[in-house]
Amino acid sequence: MTYDVEKIREEFPALSIEDRGRRRIYLDNPAGTQVPRIVVERMTHCLIEANANVGGYFASSANVDAVMADAHSAAADLLNAPSSDDVIFGQNMTTMTLHLSRSIGRELSAGDEIILTRMDHDANVTPWMLLAEDLGLIIKWLPFNLQTFEFDLSALDDILSEKTRLVCVGGASNLTGTLHDVKAICARAKSAGAWTFVDGVQSVPHVSTDVQDIDCDFLACSAYKFFGPHQGILYGRREVMESLTPYKVRPAPDSMPGAYETGTQSHEGAAGAAGAIDYFAWIGETMAQDYYARNSHLSGRAQAVHAAMDCLFDYEAGLATHLIKGLQQMPGLRIQGISDLRAIDRRVPTISFTVDGDSPDRIARALGSENIFTWNGHNYALEAARELGILESGGVVRVGPVHYNTLAEIDELLNALDKILARRDAA
Ligand SMILES: Cc1ncc(COP(=O)(O)O)c(C=O)c1O
């Protein structure tokens, strides 16, 4: 069977909700996605059958041990981590990054250099700026090209040096939607002897992610962006994690993953995250058989999940193409990201725009009153918004379709937008 969006939509109870007689159109997905039924079921199961702390000699504790073991194994499959012990859970990407930065900081000293980018979400910027402030590190900035919305890797070569200890880069921008060549960036960083921290929050929901292929040292993501609950996930290269000093309390385990999983985990969150990954596997098994061959280096759930991600990427590229073509018809509208359709595979379907003389707040508000959900503002991509010259003018309107959205929904958005912009022109 090939991709069947109607079958997909049946899995998501939230997609059929109506408000004031109008169906919801969820295009706010880069800020958080809806969840399929399996996620709710796994979380409910965890809260009813496995509601205990880990490691006890009784049934509910044994159940939660199994839930957590499966969650680690599912997360390892999603990211193709070498082992389920190489993946840790935590509250969210921001908290996990702030936490890990303390351990990384113990290995750095004044004068060491770190590289941050002008495109990244602030969660992959400020934790490192704070560390730099604490330790006297030197920050070097990787700029992006304001016309192509991509990094120029020769600019990276210019700022990498034997003093570079860490390169922090996003997999995909939550503002422009650019999909960065993290593999090339990590290779360059590695040959300079630096560690790499990849913010996968906006790439993992859209592309097959293989930490072994990317060859990064750390990669963080968030399950609520990929159809799971609010749950952070972080991969760390084993030898690096073991060389760091975990910031933990004394009775906590000394080994991975427990050494970095501070306090009692959200077991139900981990259960739900595993549910989302099993949902991808279901897509792989039932709709993405054509994508198995290119993932023949994987097996079992990992192969099904990665086949699904490749299939979803192609479907989403169709949505992005349709959306870009429609937006390009609107006078005064500027897409703040890649809009050349020949480069559609270098972006995720998160599409931000500005309209000359209009405010993103007014547009998002007007769309909201049509029950079309979008975001406006800088979306925490402070550096990118500043570079694009839109920080002071209210940022962008961000439209972020995912694999459960349809071409018909994109048309509804475009029609509504047409009317909203025409109303402004008539006023
Ligand atoms: C690219 C990117 N990185 C990091 C984050 C922060 O993730 P979390 O909410 O899990 O802390 C977000 C949230 O929108 C994001 O889009």
The ligand as an SDF file (V2000), in Angstrom:
LIG
                    3D

 16 16  0  0  0  0  0  0  0  0999 V2000
   14.7000   24.0190   16.6090 C   0  0  0  0  0  0  0  0  0  0  0  0
   14.2310   23.9650   18.0370 C   0  0  0  0  0  0  0  0  0  0  0  0
   15.1210   23.6840   18.9870 N   0  0  0  0  0  0  0  0  0  0  0  0
   14.7890   23.6160   20.2730 C   0  0  0  0  0  0  0  0  0  0  0  0
   13.4940   23.8340   20.6790 C   0  0  0  0  0  0  0  0  0  0  0  0
   13.1660   23.7410   22.1240 C   0  0  0  0  0  0  0  0  0  0  0  0
   12.6240   22.4830   22.3840 O   0  0  0  0  0  0  0  0  0  0  0  0
   11.9640   22.1580   23.7820 P   0  0  0  0  0  0  0  0  0  0  0  0
   10.6180   22.8120   23.7860 O   0  0  0  0  0  0  0  0  0  0  0  0
   11.8880   20.6750   23.7910 O   0  0  0  0  0  0  0  0  0  0  0  0
   12.8420   22.6830   24.8350 O   0  0  0  0  0  0  0  0  0  0  0  0
   12.5130   24.1410   19.7320 C   0  0  0  0  0  0  0  0  0  0  0  0
   11.1450   24.4150   20.1400 C   0  0  0  0  0  0  0  0  0  0  0  0
   10.3610   24.9720   19.4180 O   0  0  0  0  0  0  0  0  0  0  0  0
   12.8990   24.1970   18.3750 C   0  0  0  0  0  0  0  0  0  0  0  0
   12.0240   24.4690   17.4160 O   0  0  0  0  0  0  0  0  0  0  0  0
  1  2  1  0
  2  3  1  0
  2 15  2  0
  3  4  2  0
  4  5  1  0
  5  6  1  0
  5 12  2  0
  6  7  1  0
  7  8  1  0
  8  9  2  0
  8 10  1  0
  8 11  1  0
 12 13  1  0
 12 15  1  0
 13 14  2  0
 15 16  1  0
M  END
$$$$
